[in-house]
Amino acid sequence: MAPEKPEKRTALRTVPVRSADTLLSGTLKRGDRALLNLDLQGTETEAPNARQTALMDIEVILIEGSLFPQAYGPSSDVIDFFASRKFGLHAVASLSVPRRANRAHQADCLSVAECSELRQDTA
């Protein structure tokens, strides 16, 4: 008889939530060529606050998003949000395909600032 496995417990923690503007305030300046990696489980559009000053100093945003509607909506909503802030979809960096699904369900998308030299690379 195999020994019983201990019950797996998940601890809940409360963590402070801060906007990208608050976190990055004073740390970036134009020309730093900063990349922002957002994997916020559906709250990507809430990261920049109303001022969105941090986005002015970001060159590339890597966004993980769902390809299908879930509780928090599809990636197209997030891509549209950043496009309205002058970040165009530049490339799909990777796709996640679970074995049981036989289709991609998440994508890591690179959005590049309109003013970036990287937008010249269309190959």
N, C-alpha and C positions, 0 to 999 in steps of 0.2 A: 504494500500500500504506500503510495507516494505521500510525502508530508504535505500538509496543507500550506498553501501560499498565504502569507499575511495579506490582510485587506489593504488595498492601495488607497491611501488618503490623499486628497487634494487640499492643500492649505489655501485659504483665501487671504489675500493681502490687499490692503487699501494703499494705493500709490497716488501721489499728487499728479494732477494733470495740468500740463502747461502747454501753451501754444508754441509753435516754432519761433514766433517773434520773441517770446520771452526767453526761450532757451538760447537763441542765437544772437540776441541783442548785443551789439558791440563786439562780437567775435569775428564777424565776416566783413569784408569790404569788397567793393567791386574789383574785379580782376583776380580774385582768389580761385576762381574756377571750381567752386564747391559743388559737390554731389550730395543730394539729400535722399536718403533711403527711407521710404515710408512703407511700413508693414503694420498698419494700425487696425486691422480686422474690421474694415468698414467705416472707420472714422477719419479717413485720409483728408476729406474735405474740411474737417474741423481743425486740423493741425495749424494751418495759418489762420490767425485771427482776422478781425475786420481790417486792421491796418495793413497786414501782409507785407510789411517792410522786409522781412527776411527773404521773401521770394525774389525781391529785386536783386539780391546778391547771390542767388543760386543759379548755377548754369544747367545742371542736369538733375532730374528727379527720377529715381527708380521706384516704381509703384507696383506692389503686388496686388492683384485684384482677381476677382471671380469672373469667369466668362459667362456664368449663368446667374440669374437673379437668386439671391439668398435673402436672409433676413435684412441685410443691409444694402441690397441693390447690386447691380452688375458693374463691372469695371468701366463700362461706357460712361456711366455717370461721373466717375472719378476722372476719366480722361477728358470728358467735356468740361468739368470744373477747372482743370488745369489749363486746358486750351483757352478758356475764357480769360485766363491770367497770363496769356502769351507763352505757354509751354506746349509746343506741338508734339504729338506722338512721333517718335523718331525710329524706334525699333522695338521688337519683342525680343527680350533677352533670353527668356526660357519659358517653357510650358510645363505644367505639372499634370501628369496623367496617372491617376490611381489605377492599379491593376484591375480592380473590380468594375471600373467605369468604362474602360476602353475608349475614352475620349478625354481631351484636355479639359480641365475644370478651372485651372488658375493660370495666370500669365504674369510674368515680370516684365513690365513695360518701361521703356526709357522715354521720358519726355524731356525735350531740350528747349531752353529759352530761345525765343525768337531772335534775340540779339547775338546768340552764340555763333562762333565760327564753325562749330560742329554741324550747324544746319546746312553748310555748304557741301557736306559729305552725303551724297545721295546714292552712292554705289551700292 
